[in-house]
Amino acid sequence: MRGREPVVAILTVLLSIGAFAGVALGEDGPEWKVLIYLDADNNLDMEAGLQHEDIYQIDMDELMAVGSTDHIDVFVLADRLEGPANVFQVYKGYTVEMKGCELNGVEVNMGHPDTLEKFVAFTESVSKAPNTCLFFWDHGSPTGVAWDDTVLGSTEGDWLTHWEVVEALENHDMDVIATDECSTGQVEVAYEYHTGLPGLQYAVLSECYTGWRGFPYDLILAGLDTDDVTPKALTQIIIDTTYEYFLDPPFMSELVTSHTGVDMAAMDGLATALTTLAGELKKDIATDHDMIISAASRANIIWGSKTLGFVDTEKFIDAISERSTSSATKKACTEVLTSLSSVVIGVAGSHVSDSKQTGLGIYVPWRAIEAVDEDTSYDDYAFSGLGWLDFLRAYWVWTGA
């Protein structure tokens, strides 16, 4: 934790909603709701790092370093491995348990969209802040953002898939979504959120790995605790503070951590450019398949990419452009890179990852497999229908795998 003194431990104050004085009721109330969907009902409810620090408590302490202010309402839905879930409003140095929320004090399935929807709807009922930033805290993947190990009535856990996130939030306004989780930073995931949540302006996604320390919530809230912070400015605050945070030890496996700021308004342009490139590559796949194999190999993300089948988009496109003899393909590559530079507004990497991860991954598995994992078909993504899956199928035929 960068050598700072720990913030005061949690003081939980039990108040009914009727007695709760922190609700913003008028136009002069807080400008931002900050929601933390803190799913520790899994193997992340642990001690980690060289000093065996409590991951959950580190982030709660960071949140309580600033808490709710004149500019911010901060709410947490926390579900730990043992015990029920709790819903808190966070203040400087203490938390208030929100007795009026039906999720409070009961065992919940953090992998179910109803849980997310109820949490968001409740915070909207007690805070009139016009802007919302939603953080997801847990394991992540190209499939989902929250894994719950202990689901009542089941011997199996449950993902909160990206499609379920869209389902839960489709009637709620989100300005920024930030995932404190691994492997969410793929073109396919960003495009899914863009098409499913048209009001979403920015996202912070991790192309590869997220270290155990996660986001520096104290620094993020401190940056937000002022007038007129725009969604873009908040996204940049998250990226900048996270980058600086991970420059300091202890690193452990955090050497490959990365987070990317994504401008959702630019996703349509990137999708169009990638559709054009997919058509050009498919057109002469018999000639280009060896080039594509080589490009995908050069663009492998350094953590987990061979298993997941995702490669770094910019490095993949750069490699295609360098080796292609087709002027149309080179032009399409230029359009993709130009569009990508508009989508990616910042990358918070750490040391090794700085030269390996440029912002977003994309699906280019070397063998014929149309599943991202055992629960997800690639054609579940809206992006797959824009020509990328057709290109992949043609590519797989020529790889002979």
C-alpha positions in Angstrom: 0.0 0.0 0.0 2.8 2.4 -0.9 4.0 2.7 2.8 1.1 4.9 4.0 -0.4 4.6 7.4 -3.7 2.5 7.4 -6.9 4.5 7.6 -9.1 4.1 10.6 -10.8 0.8 10.8 -14.5 0.3 9.9 -17.0 1.8 12.3 -20.4 0.5 11.2 -23.2 2.7 12.2 -26.6 1.1 12.0 -29.2 3.6 10.8 -32.6 3.3 9.2 -33.2 5.0 5.9 -35.5 7.4 7.7 -32.7 8.6 9.9 -30.1 8.7 7.2 -28.9 12.3 6.7 -26.4 11.7 3.8 -29.0 11.6 1.0 -28.7 14.2 -1.6 -32.2 15.5 -2.1 -31.8 18.7 -4.1 -30.0 20.2 -7.0 -27.1 21.3 -4.7 -26.3 17.7 -3.6 -23.4 15.5 -4.8 -22.7 15.4 -8.5 -21.5 11.8 -8.5 -22.7 8.4 -7.2 -19.8 6.0 -6.9 -20.9 2.4 -6.6 -18.6 -0.5 -5.7 -19.9 -4.0 -6.5 -17.5 -5.7 -4.1 -17.8 -9.4 -4.7 -15.4 -11.1 -2.3 -17.5 -14.2 -2.0 -14.7 -16.3 -3.5 -10.9 -16.9 -3.1 -10.2 -13.2 -3.2 -11.4 -12.8 0.4 -7.8 -13.4 1.5 -4.6 -11.9 2.7 -2.0 -11.2 -0.1 1.3 -9.5 -0.8 4.5 -9.5 1.1 2.9 -8.2 4.2 -0.1 -10.6 4.0 -2.6 -7.7 3.9 -6.3 -8.1 3.9 -7.4 -7.3 0.3 -11.0 -6.4 1.3 -9.9 -4.2 4.2 -7.3 -2.4 2.1 -10.0 -1.2 -0.3 -12.5 -0.4 2.4 -9.8 1.7 4.1 -9.1 3.5 0.9 -12.8 4.2 0.4 -13.0 5.5 3.9 -10.0 7.8 3.4 -12.4 10.1 1.5 -15.9 8.6 1.6 -19.1 10.6 0.8 -18.6 14.3 0.5 -20.4 17.4 -0.8 -19.5 16.2 -4.3 -19.8 12.4 -4.0 -22.1 9.7 -2.6 -20.2 6.5 -2.1 -22.0 3.1 -1.8 -20.7 -0.4 -1.5 -22.4 -3.8 -1.8 -20.0 -6.1 -0.1 -20.4 -9.9 -0.1 -17.6 -11.8 1.6 -16.8 -15.5 1.7 -18.3 -16.0 5.1 -21.5 -14.3 6.2 -24.2 -12.3 4.4 -23.9 -9.3 2.1 -23.9 -5.8 3.5 -24.8 -2.5 1.8 -23.0 0.6 3.1 -22.8 4.2 2.5 -19.1 5.1 3.0 -18.0 8.2 4.9 -14.6 9.5 6.0 -13.5 7.0 8.7 -16.7 5.0 8.9 -19.6 3.3 7.1 -23.4 3.4 7.5 -25.2 0.1 7.0 -28.2 0.7 4.8 -31.0 -1.1 6.6 -33.6 -0.1 4.1 -32.0 -2.2 1.2 -33.3 -5.7 0.7 -29.8 -6.9 -0.1 -28.5 -6.0 3.3 -27.9 -8.8 5.8 -28.8 -11.7 3.5 -26.8 -14.1 1.4 -27.0 -12.9 -2.2 -25.8 -14.3 -5.5 -23.4 -11.6 -6.8 -23.3 -13.5 -10.1 -27.0 -12.8 -10.8 -28.2 -9.7 -12.6 -31.1 -9.1 -10.2 -28.5 -8.5 -7.4 -26.8 -5.8 -9.5 -30.1 -4.2 -10.6 -31.4 -4.1 -7.0 -28.2 -2.5 -5.8 -28.2 0.2 -8.5 -31.9 0.9 -8.1 -31.6 1.3 -4.3 -28.8 3.8 -4.7 -30.9 5.8 -7.1 -33.7 5.9 -4.5 -31.4 7.4 -1.9 -29.1 9.6 -3.9 -30.1 12.2 -6.5 -26.5 12.6 -7.8 -26.9 12.9 -11.6 -23.7 11.1 -12.6 -22.8 7.5 -11.8 -19.6 5.5 -11.8 -19.9 1.8 -11.2 -16.8 -0.3 -10.1 -16.8 -4.1 -10.3 -14.4 -5.8 -7.7 -13.7 -9.5 -8.3 -12.4 -12.0 -10.7 -13.0 -11.0 -14.4 -12.7 -12.5 -17.8 -13.9 -11.9 -21.4 -17.1 -13.6 -20.2 -18.0 -11.8 -17.0 -17.1 -9.4 -14.2 -18.1 -11.1 -10.9 -17.7 -14.7 -9.7 -19.6 -15.9 -6.6 -18.4 -19.1 -5.1 -21.2 -19.7 -2.7 -24.6 -19.7 -4.3 -27.5 -20.8 -2.2 -29.2 -24.0 -3.5 -26.3 -24.8 -5.9 -23.0 -26.6 -5.6 -21.6 -24.4 -8.4 -20.6 -20.8 -8.5 -22.0 -18.2 -10.9 -20.6 -15.5 -13.2 -22.2 -12.1 -13.7 -21.7 -12.2 -17.4 -21.2 -9.1 -19.5 -24.6 -9.8 -21.1 -26.2 -10.0 -17.6 -24.6 -6.7 -16.7 -26.3 -5.1 -19.8 -29.6 -6.7 -18.8 -29.3 -5.4 -15.2 -28.3 -1.9 -16.2 -30.4 -1.3 -19.4 -32.9 0.9 -17.5 -30.3 2.7 -15.4 -28.0 5.5 -16.5 -24.3 4.8 -16.2 -21.6 7.3 -17.1 -18.5 5.3 -16.3 -18.0 1.5 -15.6 -14.6 0.4 -14.3 -13.6 -3.2 -13.8 -11.1 -3.9 -11.1 -10.7 -7.4 -12.7 -8.6 -9.3 -15.2 -9.2 -9.8 -18.9 -12.2 -7.6 -19.5 -10.4 -5.3 -21.9 -11.3 -6.8 -25.2 -12.9 -5.1 -28.3 -15.7 -7.6 -28.0 -16.5 -6.7 -24.4 -16.3 -2.9 -25.0 -18.5 -3.1 -28.0 -21.1 -5.2 -26.1 -21.3 -2.5 -23.4 -21.5 0.2 -26.1 -24.4 -1.4 -28.0 -26.2 -2.7 -24.9 -25.8 0.5 -22.8 -26.0 3.4 -25.2 -25.8 5.9 -22.4 -22.5 4.6 -21.1 -19.8 7.2 -22.0 -16.6 5.6 -20.7 -15.2 2.3 -19.4 -12.0 1.3 -17.7 -11.2 -2.3 -18.7 -8.2 -4.5 -18.1 -6.7 -6.1 -21.2 -4.7 -8.6 -19.3 -4.2 -8.9 -15.5 -5.2 -6.9 -12.5 -2.9 -7.0 -9.5 -4.2 -7.8 -6.0 -4.0 -4.2 -4.8 -6.5 -3.1 -7.5 -7.6 0.5 -8.0 -6.3 3.2 -5.5 -9.8 4.2 -4.5 -8.6 6.9 -2.1 -6.8 8.7 -4.9 -9.7 8.3 -7.3 -12.2 9.7 -4.8 -9.9 12.5 -3.9 -9.7 13.5 -7.6 -13.4 13.3 -7.9 -14.1 15.4 -4.8 -14.3 18.7 -6.6 -16.7 20.6 -8.9 -17.6 19.8 -12.4 -15.7 16.5 -13.0 -16.8 15.1 -16.3 -17.0 11.4 -17.1 -13.9 11.7 -19.3 -12.0 13.5 -16.6 -13.0 10.8 -14.0 -11.9 8.1 -16.5 -8.5 9.8 -16.8 -8.2 10.1 -13.0 -8.7 6.4 -12.7 -6.1 5.6 -15.3 -3.5 8.2 -14.1 -3.7 7.3 -10.4 -3.7 3.6 -11.1 -0.6 3.9 -13.3 1.3 5.8 -10.6 0.1 3.4 -7.9 1.6 0.4 -9.7 4.9 2.0 -10.3 5.7 1.5 -6.6 6.4 -1.9 -4.9 5.4 -4.5 -3.8 4.9 -5.8 -7.4 4.5 -9.6 -7.0 2.5 -10.6 -10.1 1.4 -7.0 -10.7 4.2 -6.6 -13.2 1.7 -7.4 -16.0 -1.1 -5.3 -14.7 -2.9 -3.0 -17.2 -6.0 -0.9 -17.3 -7.4 1.0 -20.3 -9.7 4.0 -20.6 -12.3 3.5 -23.4 -14.3 6.2 -25.1 -17.6 4.4 -26.0 -18.6 7.1 -28.5 -15.7 6.0 -30.7 -16.5 2.3 -30.7 -18.7 2.4 -33.8 -15.8 3.8 -35.8 -13.5 1.1 -34.6 -16.1 -1.6 -35.3 -16.6 -0.3 -38.8 -12.8 -0.2 -39.5 -12.4 -3.8 -38.2 -15.3 -5.0 -40.3 -13.5 -3.6 -43.4 -10.2 -5.2 -42.5 -11.9 -8.6 -41.8 -13.4 -8.4 -45.3 -10.0 -7.7 -46.8 -8.3 -10.5 -44.9 -11.0 -13.0 -45.8 -10.9 -12.1 -49.4 -7.4 -13.5 -49.9 -7.2 -15.8 -46.9 -5.3 -18.5 -48.9 -2.4 -16.1 -49.3 -2.7 -14.3 -46.0 -3.2 -17.1 -43.5 0.5 -17.6 -42.7 0.9 -13.8 -42.2 -2.1 -13.8 -39.8 -0.6 -16.7 -37.8 2.6 -14.8 -37.5 0.9 -11.5 -36.6 -1.2 -13.2 -33.9 1.9 -14.8 -32.4 3.7 -11.5 -32.2 0.7 -9.9 -30.6 0.2 -12.4 -27.8 -0.7 -10.7 -24.6 1.8 -11.8 -22.0 -0.6 -13.3 -19.4 -3.2 -15.9 -20.3 -3.6 -15.0 -24.0 -2.7 -18.3 -25.5 -5.4 -20.0 -23.4 -8.0 -17.3 -24.0 -7.3 -16.7 -27.7 -7.0 -12.9 -27.4 -4.2 -10.9 -28.8 -3.3 -7.2 -28.5 -5.3 -5.4 -31.2 -2.7 -2.7 -32.0 0.2 -5.1 -32.2 -1.8 -7.5 -34.3 -2.8 -4.8 -36.8 0.7 -3.4 -36.9 2.1 -6.8 -37.8 -0.5 -7.3 -40.5 0.3 -3.9 -42.0 4.0 -4.5 -42.0 3.8 -7.8 -43.9 0.8 -7.4 -46.2 1.3 -6.8 -49.9 -2.2 -5.6 -50.4 -2.8 -1.8 -50.6 -6.4 -2.3 -49.6 -5.4 -4.3 -46.5 -2.8 -1.7 -45.5 -5.3 1.0 -45.9 -7.8 -0.9 -43.7 -5.1 -1.4 -41.1 -4.4 2.4 -41.0 -8.1 3.0 -40.5 -8.2 0.5 -37.6 -5.2 2.1 -35.9 -6.6 5.6 -36.3 -10.0 4.5 -34.9 -8.3 2.6 -32.1 -6.4 5.7 -31.1 -9.7 7.5 -30.6 -11.2 4.7 -28.5 -8.2 4.3 -26.1 -7.8 7.5 -24.1 -5.2 6.1 -21.8 -3.5 3.0 -20.6 -2.3 2.3 -17.0 0.3 -0.4 -17.4 3.1 -1.5 -15.1 6.7 -2.0 -16.2 6.7 -5.2 -18.3 3.1 -4.6 -19.6 4.0 -1.2 -20.9 5.6 -2.7 -24.0 3.2 -5.6 -24.4 -0.3 -4.2 -23.9 -1.5 -1.2 -25.8 -5.2 -1.0 -24.7 -7.6 -3.6 -26.0 -7.4 -7.2 -27.1 -9.3 -9.0 -29.9 -10.1 -12.6 -30.5 -7.7 -14.4 -32.9 -7.3 -18.0 -31.6 -5.0 -20.0 -33.9 -7.3 -23.1 -33.9 -10.9 -23.6 -35.0 -12.7 -22.9 -31.7 -15.8 -20.7 -31.5 -16.0 -20.7 -27.8 -14.3 -18.1 -25.6 -14.7 -20.5 -22.6 -16.9 -23.4 -21.7 -19.9 -21.1 -21.0 -19.6 -18.6 -23.9 -19.9 -18.9 -27.6 -18.1 -16.3 -29.6 -21.2 -15.5 -31.6 -22.8 -14.3 -28.3 -20.9 -11.1 -28.8 -22.6 -8.4 -30.9 -19.2 -7.7 -32.5 -18.9 -11.2 -33.9 -21.8 -10.5 -36.3 -19.9 -7.6 -38.0 -17.7 -9.9 -40.1 -15.0 -10.9 -37.6 -16.4 -14.4 -37.0 -16.7 -15.0 -40.7 -13.0 -14.0 -41.1 -12.0 -16.3 -38.2 -13.8 -19.2 -39.7 -12.1 -18.7 -43.1 -8.7 -18.3 -41.3 -9.3 -21.5 -39.3 -9.9 -23.5 -42.4 -6.5 -22.5 -43.8 -4.6 -23.1 -40.5 -5.8 -26.7 -40.8 -6.4 -26.8 -37.0 
